[in-house]
Amino acid sequence: MKKDIHPKYGTATVRCVCGETFETGSIRKEMRVDICSKCHPFYTGKQKLVDTGGRVDRFKRRLEKVEKAAEKA
């Protein structure tokens, strides 16, 4: 490897808008993020299932048809 061509890798402080801070490795000293694992809905359990256009109902109807066809066979 060539000397003195790679960036300096060190500890970086990551700050979220919710107030959470943690440290990680990076070439930057500080990073600011909009969302982290402490405030993301997936990790906090406040996730909502959004049914767009009745897809779940359509799937259930197709599943019922397949189950009825399997009973007849």
One Martini backbone bead per residue (centre of mass of N, CA, C, O) as a GRO file, in nm:
protein
   73
    1MET     BB    1   0.099   0.035   0.017
    2LYS     BB    2   0.046   0.354   0.021
    3LYS     BB    3   0.149   0.640   0.159
    4ASP     BB    4  -0.061   0.903   0.248
    5ILE     BB    5  -0.369   0.833   0.093
    6HIS     BB    6  -0.534   0.787   0.340
    7PRO     BB    7  -0.769   0.840   0.546
    8LYS     BB    8  -0.859   0.935   0.857
    9TYR     BB    9  -0.946   0.702   1.106
   10GLY     BB   10  -1.214   0.746   1.344
   11THR     BB   11  -1.402   0.892   1.580
   12ALA     BB   12  -1.759   0.938   1.578
   13THR     BB   13  -2.027   1.161   1.625
   14VAL     BB   14  -2.371   1.086   1.655
   15ARG     BB   15  -2.657   1.297   1.576
   16CYS     BB   16  -2.983   1.332   1.663
   17VAL     BB   17  -3.289   1.501   1.668
   18CYS     BB   18  -3.379   1.343   1.943
   19GLY     BB   19  -3.072   1.339   2.112
   20GLU     BB   20  -2.912   1.113   2.023
   21THR     BB   21  -2.592   0.953   2.100
   22PHE     BB   22  -2.308   0.815   1.913
   23GLU     BB   23  -2.042   0.592   1.832
   24THR     BB   24  -1.815   0.576   1.548
   25GLY     BB   25  -1.666   0.500   1.250
   26SER     BB   26  -1.471   0.760   1.075
   27ILE     BB   27  -1.362   1.046   0.883
   28ARG     BB   28  -1.539   1.190   1.068
   29LYS     BB   29  -1.629   1.365   1.362
   30GLU     BB   30  -1.930   1.452   1.267
   31MET     BB   31  -2.284   1.356   1.277
   32ARG     BB   32  -2.608   1.413   1.123
   33VAL     BB   33  -2.937   1.288   1.191
   34ASP     BB   34  -3.288   1.225   1.153
   35ILE     BB   35  -3.257   0.905   1.218
   36CYS     BB   36  -3.288   0.638   1.455
   37SER     BB   37  -3.325   0.359   1.662
   38LYS     BB   38  -3.486   0.538   1.886
   39CYS     BB   39  -3.708   0.677   1.651
   40HIS     BB   40  -3.782   0.445   1.480
   41PRO     BB   41  -4.068   0.269   1.416
   42PHE     BB   42  -3.947  -0.018   1.390
   43TYR     BB   43  -3.788  -0.010   1.677
   44THR     BB   44  -4.038   0.104   1.866
   45GLY     BB   45  -4.333  -0.027   1.763
   46LYS     BB   46  -4.492   0.217   1.576
   47GLN     BB   47  -4.585   0.056   1.344
   48LYS     BB   48  -4.765   0.083   1.034
   49LEU     BB   49  -5.012  -0.059   0.838
   50VAL     BB   50  -5.048   0.004   0.490
   51ASP     BB   51  -5.330  -0.012   0.285
   52THR     BB   52  -5.301  -0.023  -0.063
   53GLY     BB   53  -5.585  -0.080  -0.235
   54GLY     BB   54  -5.672  -0.364  -0.099
   55ARG     BB   55  -5.451  -0.599  -0.095
   56VAL     BB   56  -5.529  -0.778   0.142
   57ASP     BB   57  -5.814  -0.852   0.047
   58ARG     BB   58  -5.728  -0.973  -0.222
   59PHE     BB   59  -5.553  -1.198  -0.100
   60LYS     BB   60  -5.775  -1.337   0.068
   61ARG     BB   61  -5.955  -1.414  -0.172
   62ARG     BB   62  -5.746  -1.591  -0.317
   63LEU     BB   63  -5.701  -1.788  -0.081
   64GLU     BB   64  -5.991  -1.895  -0.067
   65LYS     BB   65  -6.000  -2.016  -0.352
   66VAL     BB   66  -5.770  -2.219  -0.309
   67GLU     BB   67  -5.897  -2.370  -0.067
   68LYS     BB   68  -6.158  -2.460  -0.215
   69ALA     BB   69  -6.012  -2.618  -0.441
   70ALA     BB   70  -5.871  -2.820  -0.244
   71GLU     BB   71  -6.135  -2.945  -0.124
   72LYS     BB   72  -6.252  -3.059  -0.400
   73ALA     BB   73  -5.989  -3.248  -0.470
   0.00000   0.00000   0.00000
